[in-house]
Amino acid sequence: MATTHDHSHHGPEPSGSGEQDHTLLVQGAILIGIVILLVLASFFDVI
């Protein structure tokens, strides 16, 4: 049972590895964009 679970977990990982990296990049870009917007907003508030 443990082997089946391990195989089940291992199966999608190598195939979706590229997708996972892409998703991480997209999430990171969104996060950076939000941070930049917040920083710009705070700068405008200060000015």
C-alpha positions as CSV (number, residue, x, y, z in Angstrom):
1,M,0.0,0.0,0.0
2,A,2.8,2.4,0.9
3,T,4.5,1.6,-2.5
4,T,1.3,2.4,-4.4
5,H,0.9,5.7,-2.5
6,D,4.5,6.6,-3.2
7,H,4.2,5.8,-6.9
8,S,1.0,7.7,-7.0
9,H,2.7,10.7,-5.5
10,H,5.8,10.3,-7.7
11,G,3.9,9.9,-11.0
12,P,2.6,13.4,-11.6
13,E,5.7,15.1,-10.2
14,P,8.2,14.5,-13.0
15,S,5.5,15.1,-15.7
16,G,4.2,18.3,-14.1
17,S,7.7,19.5,-13.1
18,G,7.8,22.1,-15.9
19,E,4.2,23.2,-15.2
20,Q,5.1,23.6,-11.5
21,D,8.1,25.8,-12.3
22,H,5.9,27.9,-14.7
23,T,3.2,28.2,-12.0
24,L,5.9,29.2,-9.5
25,L,7.2,31.8,-11.9
26,V,3.7,33.2,-12.6
27,Q,2.9,33.3,-8.8
28,G,6.2,35.1,-8.2
29,A,5.6,37.6,-10.9
30,I,2.1,38.3,-9.5
31,L,3.5,38.6,-6.0
32,I,6.2,41.0,-7.2
33,G,3.7,43.0,-9.1
34,I,1.4,43.4,-6.1
35,V,4.4,44.4,-3.9
36,I,5.5,47.0,-6.5
37,L,1.9,48.4,-6.7
38,L,1.8,48.6,-2.9
39,V,5.2,50.4,-2.8
40,L,4.1,52.8,-5.5
41,A,0.8,53.5,-3.7
42,S,2.7,54.2,-0.4
43,F,5.1,56.5,-2.3
44,F,2.1,58.4,-3.8
45,D,0.5,58.6,-0.4
46,V,3.7,60.0,1.1
47,I,4.1,62.5,-1.8
